Amino acid sequence: ASPKDNAVDAKMDNIPINIGMENEARLFDKISGLIAAENGRITRSELSAHLQYDDSYLNKIVKKYSDLNLFGYSSVICMKETKRLLWETALSIAKVAGKLKFTNHTHFYKFFEKHFSMTPKQYRRSLGKK
């Protein structure tokens, strides 16, 4: 091999190769988009069926890009939307829960309180709203 060939080989040795990284990032974008479109209220199996990937793999991708599992990531999206609705609308708390597909209002209250250390009603009052 000529010195020129060795120089080319040396350069190629320093090129980082991240096989699949771009595809994983695109998949995370798709996952994020679907979760956002459903306000965080989509199951692993629904995501899996829609994207045609194993739900464990989807969970792994979300963990890699957000440091949260699928449930945690979806919860954050859901609670952001909950806060937005409580802030921007005059919808009753029960209607906010219904809009976000919570069928059990007690569960909704507990879920909100777990995330924000206050009930939805207390949150709304903290904003100066009734």
N, C-alpha and C positions, 0 to 999 in steps of 0.2 A: 504494500500500500504506500502511496505517495504521502509526503507531509501534508499536502492539501486534503487528502482523504482523511487523515488522522485529525486534522483541524475540524472538519465537518462532523466526524464521529464524536469528537469532544463536545461540540456545540449541542449535538442531539442528545447527549447524555444528560445535559442540564435542562432540557425541556420538561417541565412538569406535565405529567399526563394524569388527568382526573377522569377516568372512564366513567361515564354515567352521571357525572356531577350536574351537567347541564340538564339532562333528562330528569334527574331528581328535583332540581330547582323548578322546572316546569310543572312537574307533578305536584309539588308543594303549592305552587300558584293555583293549580286546578282545585286542589283540596281546599285551600283558603277561600277561593271563590265560591265553591259550593257551600261551605260552612257559613260564609257571610250571607249568601243568598237565602239561606234558611235560618238566619239569625242565630246560628249556633245550635239549632234544634234539628240535627240530622244524626242518625245513628251510624255506628261503624259499618253495620251490614248494608245500610242504604248507600253509604259512600263506596263501599266495596263493590256493590252491584253496579252503581253508576259508572265508576271508573274502571271496573273490571281488573282490580288488583286485590290481592289478599288483604284483609283488614289488618293483620299483624304488620304487614309491610307498610301500609298507609300510616299506621301508628308510629312505626320506626322513622318514616320520613318526617312526620310532624315533629317528633321528638328531636330529630337532628336539626331542624330549622327553627324551632321555637323553644326548645328545652321544656316543652310540655307534652304530655300524652294527648291523644285525640280528645278524650273527655275534657281534660283541663283546658285545652285550646278552645274547644267549642264553648265551654263554660264562660271563658273570658269574653268571647264574641257575644254570647247571649246576654251577659250582664252589662256589657257596653250598650247594647241595644235597649235593654231595660232602663238603664239610666237615661238614655236619650229620650225614650218615650215618656218617662216620668218628668223630664225637664221640659220637653218641647210640646207636649200635648196635654190636653185636659182629660184624657181618658181615665176612667176609674182604674184603680189598681187591679181589680178583677178583670177588666177588659185588657189591660196590659198583659196580665198573665195569660189570658185566653189567646191574645194575638201572638204570643210567643209559644203557643201550644202546650202550656202547662194545664193539665186537666185537674190537678190537685192544688188548690190555692194555698193550703198549709205548706206543701212541699215548696211552692214558689217563694213564700215568705221566708222559710228556713234557708233556702238556697241563697236568696238575696242577702239575708242577714249573715250567713257564713262568709260571703264575699266582702261585705261592706260594714259589718259590725253594727248595723242598724236595719230596721225594717224599711220596706218601700215607703210606708207612710212617714216615718221619721226622716227619710231622705228627702221626700217632697217638702216636708215642713222646713227642713234645713235650707231649702232653696227659697223659702218665703212663699211657698204655694200651699194651698189647702188640699 
